[in-house]
């Protein structure tokens, strides 16, 4: 294996071969002695077409890994990452097991992936601590193509496999349709229960966030939490891997169908349910297609038609017309329920809305629903009161619920919603579950919000595993569903977070953040500090800040250049996959400038000024009045200009331009002694608004901005044009 000129030593042979042979014998004994659960599977890969990203040479081709020769031939890749080996099984198969018999050049980190077409891959298993020998991996899913995608080698060589074996069954790739039996809503008024195969079933769930292709990766974690149900908002041809992975882990799916205007307040997509027969017909046909496709799948728990549309119709209609549309929408939901029941009599049908005020419409117009569903957050414990006072005759489940949302919490001192702490969020889930279970015989369970991995503004607010990190809420739900978290390593707990100068941190300058942090397991804690411009710029991403630790839970953080209210986050990690996250707001303001503003109160003139738009008249003089709540605004055209007369020639060293959102992308600073002859002292084509601080040392009477390209569709607008001596 050693090559001329290579710095790597030759690898031992005899010992490696003996260890490999012993491992193979042990592996064979395990396979021969396996219980009957594996008896039906077959070796599907042997002799099939194999390809690879690379090979060391003609003697190490991909085909050598599927030829059945466990010790004599092998595939070996080039010495770099990543590399892959794949086999075409010839037809789609239901996959149960993949066995990799490594030569001494093994994969430390790799993924087992499947594909229907050889191009679009979904991950069935991820290995991050491979140690060579024989890896016998249980997998769940289906595909025609299966590959090992190696991302980290164990040493300096490539990847090398004596054999790559894929086991499973051919034919139907659906799990056994008889598994689990029919799902029913049984009982009588106030004494209902959900049953699966005749056995009581309490929905202990979470809404589903990751890609369907990652379902096999995350379902075991959900199962370990005690989760037995997940909820989706859409069902189509991409849903099968999710249903397969759920069923393989004993989890059922509330399979959703989306209707416009879904999502409640602020959602788009207006439909006229009185007249748009084409939309209703196509939706009914589409839903029926997927019900027929998946009706026998053991992953299905029930069908859920629509999401928050009764509330959402208020974005499209008002008055009497709104009432007509709500009645028409819920009547259509009933048509869908009846159609589903004719195709699939073995799974209930429900419909979700965002407020109990929707239930009278369902009560009146949708008698074919088997149960109701509700998305409720901070007021989840009030659902029972609404149900009892409304005189309803059907049970319900909570299909979304979790920490109080932006719309439910008071504003902080900076005027933005005050996000609950990690401790409050965890306590909120516990309280919510207690309220659900207390409504015995009526509330049949919940799928709380949200098993998502997004690490952004909304992800930190609601997700129990943002960026894959488990939070206090994760363990609160695990305790609620499984009864215990004994033996679990749990996240750091953050408390008493404060932001110094939260109401006025100068742009680009440092401000101080501190908090008390304790780890229940006494693990060493590492930190990250993030900023979100959701309220300042509309960007929901979390970006790691420029920060430094000053000790004892205190951090110096550099404020963004963009003005407005930002959120700053402390993320404390324990090295065991857990994180505590706390957040507060900080208002980024115009940085102070030392010296005297010699433009203050001086005459200013401009090429144009808006007279009647919002907050106007906006005269040139308003840019030199020293106030950040009045502004000059130009017409909506290029070019424009504004100039200040200092009264006589004066020396200055600094300009500060405080822009309204209507800023200049390209502009020039000119000075003059007589107002006629001008000289250019600064120019830019990359202006980005907010506050421009320009070090310009000049002596002149007049200072002018020649504005040549707007940064927005509006005109130019300055809160303040400061000139400092």
N, C-alpha and C positions, 0 to 999 in steps of 0.2 A: 504494500500500500504506500510505502514511502517513495517519494519521487525525487529525482535529482534536483538539487537546488531548493528543496523544501526544508523549512526550519522545523518541521514537525517530526518527531521520532516515529519509527515503525511501531505498529501496534502488536501486542502479543497475540498469538494464534491458539496454541494448544489449550491454555487455560480458559480462554474465551469460549472455544468450541465445547469444552466439557461442561462449563456452566450453562451454555445455551442448550445442550442436549438434556441436561438434568431438568432445566426449566421446561423443555418441551415434553419430557416424560411426565412431569408433574401436571402440566397443563392437560395432557391427554387423559390422565387419570381423573382430573376434575371433570372433564367433558364427559367421559364415560360414566361417571358416577352422578352426573347432574340429575336433578329430579325431573319428573315427567313434564314439568312446565316447558322444558326445552325440547322435548321429544319431537315436536312437530316441525321444528326449524330445520332448514337445510343449508348446506354450504353452497352459496350462490356464485361466488367469485372465481372459483378455480377454473382455469383455462379460458376465462373471458378476456376480452380486449382491455389491456391496461396501457395507460400513457402517464408521462411524468413531465415535470417542469424542466428536468435535466437529468443527465446520467454521467457517471465518471468515464464511461467508455462503452464500447460495444459489448463487453462482457458483463455489464451491470444494467441491462435494459429493464424497463418497467415490467415487462412480461415475466421476468424471473421471480417477481413477488407474488404471482398468482399461478405458478406452475405446479404447485403441490410438493415441490422438493424443499423440505423444511431446513435442510442443513447444507445443501450443496450449491444452490444458486441464490443469488440475491440481487435486489436493486440497490444502487448507491447513487446519490445525487452529487452535484458539485458542492464545493465547500463554501456555501453562503446561505443566507436567509433572505426571504422565505423560499421554501421548496414544497412541491406537492406530488403526490402519486394518486392516480384515480383509476377506477375500474368501471367499465360499462357492463352492467348485469344483463343487458339485452332486452329487458322489460322492467316495468315498474314492479317493485316488490315491497312487501311490508318487512321492515328491518328490525331485527331483535338484538344482534350482537356483532361486534367487530373485534377481531383478534389480531394484534400486531406482534409479530415475533421479530425483535430487533437484533441486529448485529451490534457490535460494541459501539458503533456510531449511531446513537439513538436520539430521539427527539425529547428535549426537556419540556418544551411547550408546543402543543399542537391542537388542532381541532379535527374532529370527524364531521364531515359535511355530506349532505345529500342534495341531489338535484334531479329534476324531471327532464331537463334538456341539456345538461352539461354546461350551462352558462350561468343560471341563477341558482345560487347555493344557499342552503339553510344549515345552520349549525346544530348537530345532534348531541355533541359531547365536546367539552373543553377540558384539556389536561394542561396543568401549569407546573406540575412537579414530577414529571416523568423520570423514572430511574432505570430505564432499560429493561432487558429481559423480555418477558411476555406480558403485554397489556391485554386483558380480556375485559372488554367494555360493553356493558348493557346499553342499548340505545332504543329509542322509540321514534318511529316516523316511517316515511316511505320515500322511494326514489328509484330511478333507474341507474343513476351514477352515484358512486360513493367515493370519497377521497379523504386522504390524510393531508391536511394543510399544515405544514410545519412552520412555526414562527421563531423558535429558539432552539439551537443545537446544544447538546450537552458538552461538546468539546470543539476542537478546531476542525474536525473533519465534517463531512456532510451528514445526510440522513441515509441509513442503510437498513433495509428490511429483508430478512430471509423470506418472510411470507406475510401477505396482507389478506386476511380472510373475512368475508362478509357473510353473515348468517341471516336467515329470515324465511319468509314464505312468499310464494308467487300466487297469482290469482288476484282476488279482491284485496284491495289495500285498506279497506275499512276495517276497523276493529269489529269483533264479533257483535252483530246487531242485537243479539239476545242478551248481552251483558247488562245487568242492572235492572231490566224490566221497565214497565211503563211508569211515568210520572203522573201523579194525581193530586188534586186538591180535594181532600176528603173532610168529612165532618159536617157540622151544622152551625147555625148562627152563633158566633162568638166562641166556637169550639172547633175551629178548623186546624188541619195540619197538612203539611206537604208530605207525600210518600213517594219513594222510589222503589219499585219492585215490591210494593206492599209494606216497606219498612219506613218508619218516621224519618224525615229529613229536615233538619233545620239549616237554613242557608247561612253559612259562615264564610263570608266572601270579601273580595276586593275587586275593584274595577281594574281592567287589564290595560297596561300601557306599552310594553315593549313590542317589537316587531313580531309577527307571527313566526318568522323564521328563527326567533330566539326562544320560542316556547319551550322546547326541550331543555334549554339551559336553565330557565327560571322556574318551571313547574315543580321540581323537587324542593326548591326553597319555599314555595307557597305551601306545599304539602307539609313541610316541617313546621310551618306556622299553625297548622291545624285548619288551614283554608280548605274548604270543599267545593267552592264555587267562585267563578270569575264572571264578570260582566263585560260584554262588548257592545259597541254602538252600531256595528255593521256586519252583515253576513254575506259572503259572496264566494267566488271561486278560490280566493286566497285563504279561506278559513280552515281548510282541512288540516294543515300542520298544527294549528292551534288546538283544534278538537282532538286530534290524535294524541298530542302531548298531554293534554288535560286528562283524557281517558286513561292514558298509561299511568298516570299518577293518582287515579281515583278522584279526579276533580271534574265537576260539571260546569257547563257554560250557559249563562243567560245570553242567548244569541239575539242580538239586536237587529232591527231594520230601521233605517234612517228616513224620516219624513221632514219636509220643509214646512215651516221655518224652525228647524231644530235648534236646541241649545238655549232657549229662553231669551232673556233681555239682550238686545243688541245684535241678535243673529239675523242673517239675511236669508234670501231665498223665499220670497213671498209667492204663495200659491192661492188661487181662488178655488176653494173646495166646493163652491156652489156651481161653478161653470167649467172648470178645467178637467173635463172627463178624460182627456188624453193622458194627463199626468197620473190621475188615479188608476186608469187602466194599465199603464206601463208599470207603475209601482206594484200593483196587485200581481201582475204577471211575473215580475222579477222576484218578488217575495216568494210566490208559490214555487218558482223554479228551485230556489235554494232550500226551502222546506222539504221539497220532494227529494232533493239531493242528500240532505243530512238527517232526515227523519229517523233513520235507523241507527244513527251514530250514537254510541254510548256516552259521548261527551256532551250531548245536548241535555240541558235541564228544562228549559222553557224558551218560548219565543217572546220577544219584547218589541212591540210595534211603536215607533216614534220616541222622541226624547224632548220633553219640555215644549212641545209645539202649542199646546193650549195657551200657555203663558206667552210664548213667542209670537203668536198672532197679533199681539198688541203692537208689534213693530210694523205691522202691515195695515191694520184697520183700526177703527175706533167707533164708538157709539153703537147704534143698532147693527151696523154692518159687522162689527167685531163679534157681537153675539151670534149673528147668523153664521159667520165663518167658524166659530168655535163649535157650534152645534153640527155644522156640516163636517168638520174635521173629525170629531168623535164618532159621528155616524159612519164615516169612511173607515176609521179604525175598527169599528164593529164589522164592517164588510170584510176587512182583512182577517179578523179573528175567525169569522165563519168559514172563509176560504181555507185557512190553515187547518181548522178542525176537520174539514172534509178530506184533506190530504194526510194529516197526521193527528189521529185521535189520541195519541199516547203522550203528548206533551202539552202543558198548559200554555195559554197565551195571556200576556199582560201588556200594559202600556204605561210608560213613565211620564210624569210631569214634574214641574218644579215647585208647585204650591198646591196645597190642599183645596184651594178654590177651584181647581180643575176637576175635582172629583164629582161635583154635581153634574157636570156635562157627561162624564162617563156613566154615571148612575142613570141618567136619562136616556142616553143615546147608544151605549155600548154594553148591552146585557150579555153579550157572548164572551166578554172577557172573563177569565177564570179568577183573576185577582187583579188588584191595582198595584202600582209601583210609584214611589215617591223619591225625588232627589231633595234631601233636606240636610242642612249643615248645622248652623248654630242653634236652630230651633227644632232639632230632631225630636226632642222630648215633647214638643207640642203637637206632634202628628196624632198621637193617641187621643188627645182632647178633641181635635178636629174630627177624627173618625167617629168618636162617640156622639158628638153633638150633631153630626150630619146624618145620623140614622142609616149608615151604610150596611149593606148585606153581603159584602165580599171582604176577604182578608187582604193583606197587603204585604209587600216587602219594601225595604229601603234599598233603592238601587244606586244612590250616591249619598254619601254623608261623611263628614270629617271635621277638620278644624273650621271654626267660624271663618267665613270668607271676607273678602274686601268689603262687600256690601253689608256686612253685619257687625263690623267692629267700629269703635269710635276713632276719630282722627287724632293723630298726635299733634304736638306743638307746631309742626311744619305743615299741617293740613293734609296729611296723607293717612290712609288706613294703618292703624297700629297693629302689626302682625303679632299673633300670639306667640309665646315662647315655646320651645320644645316641650317643656314640662306641661304647659297649658294644653298643647296639642295632644299629648299622650293622655292627659286626664280627660280631654274632650272625647277621644275615642272610647275610653272606658265608660264614661257616662252615657254616651250614645248607645253602646251595646247593652248597658243595663236597662235603658229605656225601651229598647227593642224587645228584650227578653221579658221585661215586665208586662208587656201587653200580650199575655198568654192567650193562645187560641185565636189570635187575630194577626199579629205581626209574625210572619213566618221566617224572618231572618233579614240579613242585610249584606249588600256588597259595598263596603265602604270605599271611599276615594282617597288614595289611589296608589296602586302598585305600578309606579312609573319610575323611570331612571333619568328623566330629564333633570339637568342641574342648571335651571334658570330661575327667573323670578317666580313663576307659577310652580315649578318643580320643587323649590325649597319650601314654598308655602304649603303644598299639599302632598308631595310624594313621600312615601315611607322608605324608599331606597333611592334617593337622588344620587346619580353617578355610581350606583351600586352600593352606596354606604347605608348601613342600617341605622335607623334613628330610634329615639325613645318610643315613637309611635309604633314602629314595627314590633317592638317587644310588648307594648300595651295590647296590641291586637293579638299577638301570639298567646299572651296570657289569657285573654278573653276567650279565644277559640280553643286552645289546647288545655287550658287550666293551669299552666305553670311555665315559668321560664327558669326553673331551677337548673343550675349548672351553666347557664348562658353567660358569656362575657358581654356586658352591656355598654352603651356609649358613654362618653364623657358628658357631664351635665354642666351647662353654662347658666349662670345667673348674674343678676345685677349688672347687666351690660349698660354702659354709659358712653356717650360721645361728647367730648368737650367741644364747646362752641358749635353744638348741633344746629343752632339757628343761624350761624354765620361763619362758615369755614371758607377762607379766601381761596379762590381757584388757584390750583398749582402749588399751594402751600400745605405744610403738614398740619394735621389735626390729630388729637389723641383719642384712642378707643381703649376701653378697659373692661374687664369682666372677671368674675370669679369662676374658675373652672376646677372641677373635681372629677376624678375617674373612680367609679365604684369598685373597680378591680385593681386600683393602684397601678394601672399601666402608664408607661411614659406617653405623654401627649405631644403631638405635633400640631402646628397651626397653619392655616391659610386664611388670608383676608381677601374678600371679594367686594366688588362694587357692582351695582345694577343701576342703569339709567332709565328704568321703566317709566318713572314719573317725570324725568327730565327730558328724555329723548324718544321715549317709546320703545327703546331696545330692551327686550326682556332678558338678554344674555347676562350671565355673571362673568365678569372679567377679573382676573386676579389683580389686586391693587399693587401699587408700589408701596411697600411697607417695611418696617423694621420693628423688631421686638425691643422694648425697653425694660423688659423684665417684669415678673410678678403679674402676668396677665394683662400687661399694658403694651399698646402698639402705637407707633407713630405712622400714620397713613397719609400719603400724598393725595390731596383732593384733586378731582378731575379738572380739566380746563373748562369744560362745559358747565354753564351756570344752571341752577335749578336744584330741585330736591332729589337726592340720590339715596340709595340704601347701601349701607355698609354691613357686611356679614363677617362674623367670626366663625370659622369652621375648625373644630377641634377633633382630631382623629387619634384612635388608640392603637393603630397597627393591627387590629383584629377585624377589620372590615366595618367598624362602627364609626359614627360621627355625630357629634353634637353641633347644631348650627343655630346661631342667634343673630338677629338683625335689628338695626335701628336706622332711622333716617338722619340725614345730614343735609343742610341747605348750603349749597356752594354759591358763594357771592363774589361780587367784583373785588379783586384784591385791592387793598389800600395803596395809595401812592404818597410817598413823603413829599413835602414841599408845598408850594402854593399853586392852586389852580388859577392861573392868570386869565383863563377864558371865562371864568364864572361871572355871569351877568353881563358879559360884553355883547355888543350887537352881532347878530348872525344873520346871514342871508343865504338863500338857497335858490336853485334853479326852478323848483316847484315845491308845493306843500299841499298835503291832503287837507280838505276842509270838512268832509262829512262822513268819513268811514269810522269804524269802531274806535272809540276813545279820542276822536279828533274833534275840533281842528288840531293839527299837529304842525305847528309853525317851527321855523328854524330856531327861534329864540328858545324853544323848549329843550334844545340840545345843549344849552349853556346855562340852564337855570339851577343846576346842582341837584336835581331831583331824579330819582330812578323810577318814578311813576308817571312821568310825562315824556313825550318823545317828539322828534321831528320825523315826518314820513313824506316821501316823495311820490310823484306819479309813478305808475307802473310801466316804466320805459327806461331805456338806456340812451345816452348817458345822463347822469344827474350830477349835481355838485352842491356843496355847502361850504361856506367860509365864515371865519371869525375875524373881526377887526379888534386887535388888542389896544388900539388907541394911539400907540406909538411903538417904535422899535423896542422890542424886549427880548431878552435872552431866555431860552427855555431848553429843557433837556429831555422831556418825556411827553409823549401823547398817550392818552387812554381813550379808546373808542369802545363804548358799551352799546352793542348792537341789540336791537329787538330781533325776533326770529327772522325778519326780513333784512338780511345782511348783504354785504358786498363780497363777491368772490374775487373780483379784480378792482383795484383802485390805486390811486397815486396821491401822495402828499406833496403839496407845493407850497412855497412860501414867497412872500413879496414885501417889498418896502413901500410900494406906492399903489398896489392893487391893480396894476396894469402889466408889469413885467414880472413873470413868475419863474421860479427855478424849482426843479424836481429834487426832493430830498429822500423819497422812499417810494417804492412800488412793489406790489404783490399781485400774483394771479392765483393764489391758493388760500384766500381768506375763508374762514370757516365759522364766522360769527362769534357770539358771546363777547368776551372782552379781548380787544387787541391792545397789548402794551408794547409801545414802540419807543425805544431809546433813540431819540433824534435831538441832537444838540445844534441849535440854530439861533440866530438873532434876526427877527423880522417883525413887521407890524401885522401882516395878514397871513393866516394859515388856511389853506383850502384842501378839501378832499375832492378829487376828480374821480367819480365813481363810474366805471365803464362796463362792469358785468355783474348782474344780480345773482345772488345765490339761491333765490326762490323765484316763484312766478309773480310775487308782489313787487313793490318798489324797493326803496332803501329806507331804513328806519333806524335812528340812533336815539337811545335813551339819553346818552351824554357824550359830549365832545370835549374832553378835558385836555388842557395844555398846562404843563407843570414846570415851574421855575426851580 
